[in-house]
Amino acid sequence: YIYIYIKLEFICAIMDFTLGERLSAMFWRDEYWLPVGVKWADIHPDDGLMYPNETDIWTYPIIFAFFMIMFRSWILNPFVLEPFAMAMGLEVKKVKPPKPNPILEKVFLANKGCVPSKAIEETSASLQLTRRQVECWLRSRAAMTKLTKLDKFQDSAYICIYHSLITAYGFTIMYSKPWLWDISLIYRNFPYHDIDTGIWWYYMIGSAFYWSQSIWQFKFSHGKDAKILYLHHICTILLLGCSWTCNFIRIGTLILLVHECGDIPLQILKILRYLKEKVWIDYMHVSFAILWVTTRMGIYPFWILHCIFIEMPKHVDVPTVSILNIFLLILFFLNIIWTGCVFYSLYKRVATGYMENVVSSGNEDSERESGSTLEAKDK
């Protein structure tokens, strides 16, 4: 919807400025976004009050996201996390690249790393190599596309640092907010909910992180749940953007606060696994499961969603709330899927003593799949 609007705005700007103004006025009609009798002029900054500016959420987070990526790539990873990992004794195996071979490289890229048996036979015949030689080359080439244990450690450490800092910041600014203690205030006197500088930064940084993760994932995430993680990031970006535009910032702050804290023990659990600190894994696993279920399957559905879907419609009638509700339900559906993974992981830990991957960062399973890229498509 937003994409269509932006495209129409661009076309109208070229063809007819007046038409563009009419389309813009149609898109931002008061009755679509605000309660009956309320106009956009009513919630503009006045007498020292600051209200959300709809352009902020689609500009500042994208800019901040690129700064996050540069800081992570050029400063945090090489100068902090990598030396720390080496000091902690992280085992890092350097991947030896295969000898350059343009034909095998073309075959590998054409099949996206999963070369069928027939293609291997044809390539070995054309190059006068044995099937085993071709397979060894393809395995070595496939190993170059996978993240190393150091890459995974750095990813988990970065996410852990972010969630720890943003959770501490969130509790600091939210402790004094009345809607944290009385959730009915998320809809009372709507949309006259002004914001302060702390809330503005909380929203911008939170949205920027998921923008940066979405961009980062294009190159550095190849696991079995990469698509569902990407869906989560996009859903969160749209949820924050929609709630900011509609001035439901009180809902957005509660959702951020509830969801950010559950990822801290998850990333610590992954770090302990990479460092093979088996003594602490069980304790952290239980702590993570308790916090995850309490926040994402307890507080989120029975406190936040209950208020939004049951109580708020009695007091607020805005058509765009239905868009917000869709993103909220998608987020809850993802929470259900990941909670199933958490309980399955606990079961595997108790039954076999091996900790199955929980809410994977997208690359956890690659260590046990060294030969999977050569699995034939025609099986």
C-alpha positions as CSV (number, residue, x, y, z in Angstrom):
1,Y,0.0,0.0,0.0
2,I,2.8,2.4,1.0
3,Y,4.8,1.4,-2.1
4,I,1.9,2.0,-4.4
5,Y,1.3,5.4,-2.8
6,I,5.0,6.4,-3.2
7,K,5.0,5.3,-6.8
8,L,1.8,7.2,-7.5
9,E,3.3,10.3,-5.8
10,F,6.3,10.1,-8.1
11,I,4.2,9.7,-11.3
12,C,2.0,12.6,-10.3
13,A,4.9,14.8,-9.5
14,I,6.1,14.4,-13.1
15,M,2.7,14.6,-14.8
16,D,0.6,16.9,-12.6
17,F,1.5,18.4,-9.3
18,T,-2.1,19.2,-8.5
19,L,-3.1,15.6,-9.1
20,G,-0.3,14.5,-6.7
21,E,-1.7,16.8,-4.0
22,R,-5.1,15.3,-4.5
23,L,-3.8,11.7,-4.2
24,S,-1.8,12.7,-1.1
25,A,-4.9,14.3,0.5
26,M,-6.8,11.1,-0.3
27,F,-4.2,8.9,1.3
28,W,-3.9,10.9,4.4
29,R,-7.6,11.5,4.9
30,D,-8.4,12.1,8.6
31,E,-11.1,9.4,8.8
32,Y,-8.6,6.7,7.7
33,W,-6.0,7.4,10.3
34,L,-7.7,9.3,13.2
35,P,-10.9,9.0,15.3
36,V,-14.0,10.8,14.2
37,G,-13.8,14.5,14.7
38,V,-10.0,14.6,15.0
39,K,-7.8,16.2,12.3
40,W,-4.1,16.0,11.6
41,A,-3.7,19.7,12.6
42,D,-5.0,18.7,16.1
43,I,-1.9,16.6,16.8
44,H,0.8,18.8,15.4
45,P,3.4,20.1,17.9
46,D,2.0,22.8,20.0
47,D,2.7,24.4,23.4
48,G,5.9,22.4,23.8
49,L,4.2,19.0,23.0
50,M,5.9,16.7,20.5
51,Y,3.9,14.3,18.4
52,P,5.2,11.6,15.9
53,N,6.2,12.9,12.5
54,E,5.3,10.2,10.0
55,T,8.4,10.9,7.9
56,D,10.8,10.3,10.8
57,I,10.2,6.6,10.9
58,W,11.0,6.1,7.2
59,T,14.1,8.2,7.1
60,Y,16.2,8.3,10.3
61,P,16.1,4.5,11.0
62,I,17.5,3.7,7.4
63,I,20.3,6.2,7.9
64,F,21.1,4.8,11.4
65,A,21.0,1.3,10.0
66,F,23.9,2.0,7.7
67,F,25.9,3.5,10.5
68,M,25.2,0.3,12.5
69,I,26.4,-1.9,9.7
70,M,29.6,0.2,9.3
71,F,30.3,0.2,13.0
72,R,29.8,-3.5,13.2
73,S,31.9,-4.4,10.1
74,W,34.8,-1.9,10.6
75,I,35.1,-1.5,14.3
76,L,33.2,-3.9,16.6
77,N,34.0,-7.2,14.7
78,P,37.7,-6.8,13.9
79,F,38.9,-4.8,17.0
80,V,36.6,-6.1,19.8
81,L,34.8,-9.3,19.1
82,E,37.4,-11.2,17.1
83,P,40.2,-10.6,19.7
84,F,37.8,-11.5,22.5
85,A,36.9,-14.7,20.7
86,M,40.5,-15.7,20.2
87,A,41.3,-14.9,23.9
88,M,38.4,-17.2,25.0
89,G,39.9,-20.0,22.9
90,L,37.3,-20.1,20.1
91,E,38.3,-22.8,17.6
92,V,38.5,-21.2,14.1
93,K,39.1,-23.4,11.1
94,K,40.3,-21.5,8.1
95,V,38.7,-22.7,4.9
96,K,41.2,-23.4,2.1
97,P,39.8,-22.2,-1.2
98,P,39.9,-24.7,-4.1
99,K,42.1,-24.1,-7.2
100,P,40.5,-21.7,-9.6
101,N,38.5,-23.4,-12.3
102,P,36.1,-21.2,-14.3
103,I,34.0,-24.2,-15.6
104,L,33.4,-25.7,-12.1
105,E,32.8,-22.2,-10.8
106,K,30.1,-21.7,-13.5
107,V,28.5,-25.1,-12.7
108,F,28.5,-24.3,-8.9
109,L,26.9,-20.8,-9.4
110,A,24.4,-22.1,-12.0
111,N,23.1,-24.7,-9.5
112,K,23.3,-22.4,-6.5
113,G,25.7,-24.9,-4.8
114,C,23.4,-27.9,-5.1
115,V,24.8,-29.6,-8.1
116,P,22.7,-32.6,-9.4
117,S,24.4,-36.0,-10.0
118,K,24.0,-35.7,-13.8
119,A,25.7,-32.4,-13.9
120,I,28.7,-33.7,-11.9
121,E,29.1,-36.6,-14.4
122,E,28.9,-34.3,-17.4
123,T,31.4,-31.9,-15.9
124,S,33.9,-34.6,-14.9
125,A,33.7,-36.0,-18.5
126,S,34.3,-32.7,-20.1
127,L,37.2,-31.8,-17.8
128,Q,38.6,-35.3,-17.8
129,L,38.5,-35.5,-14.1
130,T,37.2,-38.2,-11.8
131,R,33.8,-37.8,-10.2
132,R,35.5,-37.7,-6.8
133,Q,37.8,-34.8,-7.9
134,V,34.8,-32.8,-9.0
135,E,32.9,-33.5,-5.8
136,C,35.9,-32.5,-3.7
137,W,36.2,-29.2,-5.6
138,L,32.5,-28.5,-5.1
139,R,32.7,-29.3,-1.4
140,S,35.6,-26.9,-1.0
141,R,33.8,-24.2,-2.9
142,A,30.6,-24.7,-0.9
143,A,32.6,-24.4,2.4
144,M,33.6,-20.9,1.4
145,T,29.9,-19.8,1.3
146,K,29.3,-20.9,4.9
147,L,29.8,-18.8,7.9
148,T,32.7,-19.8,10.1
149,K,32.3,-20.3,13.9
150,L,33.9,-16.9,14.3
151,D,31.3,-15.3,12.1
152,K,28.5,-16.9,14.1
153,F,30.1,-15.9,17.4
154,Q,30.4,-12.3,16.2
155,D,26.8,-12.3,15.1
156,S,25.5,-13.6,18.4
157,A,27.7,-11.3,20.4
158,Y,26.6,-8.2,18.4
159,I,22.9,-9.1,18.8
160,C,23.4,-9.8,22.5
161,I,25.1,-6.5,23.0
162,Y,22.4,-4.6,21.2
163,H,19.5,-6.3,23.0
164,S,21.2,-5.8,26.4
165,L,21.7,-2.1,25.8
166,I,18.3,-1.4,24.2
167,T,16.5,-3.4,27.0
168,A,18.4,-1.4,29.7
169,Y,17.5,1.8,27.9
170,G,13.9,0.7,27.4
171,F,13.4,0.0,31.1
172,T,15.0,3.3,32.0
173,I,12.7,5.4,29.9
174,M,9.6,3.3,30.3
175,Y,9.7,3.0,34.1
176,S,8.2,6.4,34.5
177,K,5.6,6.0,31.8
178,P,2.1,5.5,33.2
179,W,1.0,3.1,30.4
180,L,3.6,0.6,31.6
181,W,1.6,0.2,34.8
182,D,-1.9,0.9,33.4
183,I,-2.2,-0.6,29.9
184,S,-5.6,1.0,29.4
185,L,-3.7,4.3,28.8
186,I,-2.6,3.0,25.4
187,Y,-6.0,4.0,24.0
188,R,-7.4,6.5,26.5
189,N,-7.3,10.1,25.1
190,F,-6.1,8.7,21.8
191,P,-4.6,10.2,19.6
192,Y,-3.4,13.0,21.9
193,H,-0.4,11.0,23.0
194,D,2.7,13.2,22.9
195,I,6.2,11.8,23.0
196,D,9.5,12.8,24.5
197,T,13.0,12.6,23.2
198,G,13.6,9.3,25.0
199,I,10.7,7.6,23.2
200,W,11.7,9.1,19.9
201,W,15.2,7.6,20.2
202,Y,13.8,4.2,21.5
203,Y,11.6,4.0,18.3
204,M,14.3,5.1,15.9
205,I,17.0,2.8,17.3
206,G,14.7,-0.1,17.5
207,S,13.5,0.3,13.9
208,A,17.1,1.0,12.7
209,F,18.3,-2.3,14.2
210,Y,15.8,-4.4,12.2
211,W,16.6,-2.4,9.1
212,S,20.3,-3.2,9.6
213,Q,19.5,-6.9,10.3
214,S,17.4,-7.1,7.1
215,I,20.2,-5.6,5.0
216,W,22.9,-7.8,6.7
217,Q,20.9,-10.9,6.2
218,F,21.1,-10.7,2.4
219,K,24.8,-11.6,2.6
220,F,25.4,-13.3,5.9
221,S,22.4,-15.5,6.6
222,H,21.9,-18.8,4.7
223,G,20.3,-21.1,7.2
224,K,17.0,-23.0,7.1
225,D,15.1,-20.3,8.9
226,A,16.5,-17.3,7.1
227,K,13.2,-16.7,5.3
228,I,11.2,-16.7,8.6
229,L,13.8,-14.4,10.2
230,Y,13.5,-12.0,7.3
231,L,9.7,-12.1,7.6
232,H,10.1,-11.2,11.3
233,H,12.4,-8.3,10.5
234,I,10.1,-6.9,7.8
235,C,7.0,-7.4,10.0
236,T,8.7,-5.6,12.9
237,I,9.7,-2.7,10.7
238,L,6.2,-2.3,9.3
239,L,4.6,-2.7,12.8
240,L,6.8,0.1,14.2
241,G,6.2,2.2,11.1
242,C,2.4,1.8,11.2
243,S,2.2,2.3,15.0
244,W,4.3,5.5,14.7
245,T,2.3,6.9,11.8
246,C,-1.0,6.2,13.6
247,N,0.3,7.6,16.8
248,F,0.0,4.2,18.6
249,I,3.5,4.7,20.0
250,R,2.4,3.4,23.4
251,I,1.6,0.0,21.9
252,G,4.9,0.0,20.0
253,T,7.0,0.8,23.1
254,L,5.4,-2.1,25.1
255,I,6.0,-4.5,22.2
256,L,9.6,-3.5,22.0
257,L,10.1,-3.9,25.7
258,V,8.5,-7.3,25.9
259,H,10.3,-8.8,22.9
260,E,13.8,-7.4,23.2
261,C,14.7,-8.9,26.6
262,G,13.9,-12.5,25.6
263,D,16.7,-12.5,23.0
264,I,19.5,-11.8,25.5
265,P,19.7,-15.3,27.1
266,L,19.2,-16.8,23.7
267,Q,22.3,-15.1,22.3
268,I,24.3,-15.9,25.5
269,L,23.3,-19.5,25.1
270,K,24.7,-19.6,21.5
271,I,27.9,-17.9,22.6
272,L,28.4,-20.5,25.4
273,R,27.8,-23.2,22.8
274,Y,30.4,-21.8,20.4
275,L,32.9,-21.5,23.3
276,K,32.0,-25.0,24.5
277,E,31.2,-23.8,28.0
278,K,29.1,-26.9,28.8
279,V,28.8,-26.1,32.6
280,W,26.7,-23.1,32.0
281,I,24.6,-24.2,29.0
282,D,21.9,-26.1,31.0
283,Y,21.4,-23.2,33.4
284,M,21.1,-20.6,30.6
285,H,18.9,-22.9,28.6
286,V,16.3,-23.1,31.4
287,S,16.6,-19.4,32.1
288,F,16.1,-18.6,28.4
289,A,13.0,-20.9,28.1
290,I,11.4,-19.4,31.2
291,L,11.9,-15.8,30.1
292,W,10.9,-16.5,26.5
293,V,7.6,-18.2,27.4
294,T,6.8,-15.6,30.0
295,T,7.3,-12.7,27.7
296,R,6.3,-13.9,24.3
297,M,3.6,-16.5,25.2
298,G,2.4,-14.9,28.4
299,I,2.7,-11.1,28.6
300,Y,2.4,-10.4,24.9
301,P,-0.8,-12.3,24.1
302,F,-2.6,-12.2,27.5
303,W,-1.7,-8.6,28.4
304,I,-0.9,-6.6,25.2
305,L,-3.0,-8.4,22.6
306,H,-5.9,-8.8,24.9
307,C,-6.0,-5.1,25.5
308,I,-5.7,-4.3,21.8
309,F,-8.2,-6.8,20.4
310,I,-10.7,-6.9,23.3
311,E,-10.6,-3.6,25.2
312,M,-9.4,-1.0,22.7
313,P,-12.1,-1.5,20.0
314,K,-14.7,-0.3,22.6
315,H,-13.0,3.1,22.8
316,V,-11.1,3.6,19.5
317,D,-12.6,3.2,16.0
318,V,-9.9,3.8,13.4
319,P,-9.8,1.8,10.1
320,T,-6.0,1.6,10.0
321,V,-6.0,-0.3,13.3
322,S,-6.8,-3.4,11.2
323,I,-3.4,-3.0,9.5
324,L,-1.7,-2.8,12.9
325,N,-3.6,-5.9,14.0
326,I,-2.3,-7.9,11.1
327,F,1.3,-7.3,12.0
328,L,0.6,-8.1,15.6
329,L,-0.9,-11.4,14.7
330,I,2.0,-12.3,12.3
331,L,4.4,-11.6,15.2
332,F,2.4,-13.8,17.5
333,F,2.3,-16.6,14.9
334,L,6.1,-16.4,14.6
335,N,6.4,-16.5,18.4
336,I,4.3,-19.7,18.5
337,I,6.6,-21.3,15.9
338,W,9.7,-20.4,17.8
339,T,8.3,-21.5,21.1
340,G,7.7,-24.9,19.6
341,C,11.4,-24.9,18.7
342,V,12.3,-24.0,22.2
343,F,10.4,-26.9,23.7
344,Y,11.7,-29.3,21.1
345,S,15.2,-28.1,22.0
346,L,14.6,-28.8,25.7
347,Y,13.3,-32.2,24.8
348,K,16.4,-33.0,22.8
349,R,18.6,-31.8,25.5
350,V,16.9,-34.0,28.1
351,A,16.6,-37.0,25.9
352,T,19.9,-37.0,24.1
353,G,22.1,-34.6,25.9
354,Y,22.5,-32.5,22.8
355,M,21.2,-29.0,22.5
356,E,19.2,-28.6,19.3
357,N,19.2,-25.2,17.7
358,V,16.8,-22.7,19.2
359,V,15.5,-19.8,17.1
360,S,18.5,-20.1,14.9
361,S,20.3,-17.1,13.7
362,G,20.1,-18.7,10.3
363,N,23.4,-20.6,10.2
364,E,23.5,-22.9,13.2
365,D,22.9,-26.0,11.3
366,S,25.7,-25.6,8.8
367,E,28.2,-27.4,10.9
368,R,26.5,-30.7,10.5
369,E,25.8,-30.2,6.8
370,S,29.2,-30.1,5.2
371,G,28.2,-32.4,2.3
372,S,24.6,-31.3,1.8
373,T,25.4,-28.9,-1.0
374,L,26.2,-31.9,-3.3
375,E,22.9,-33.6,-2.6
376,A,21.4,-34.5,-6.0
377,K,18.2,-32.6,-7.0
378,D,16.9,-35.6,-8.9
379,K,16.6,-37.9,-5.8
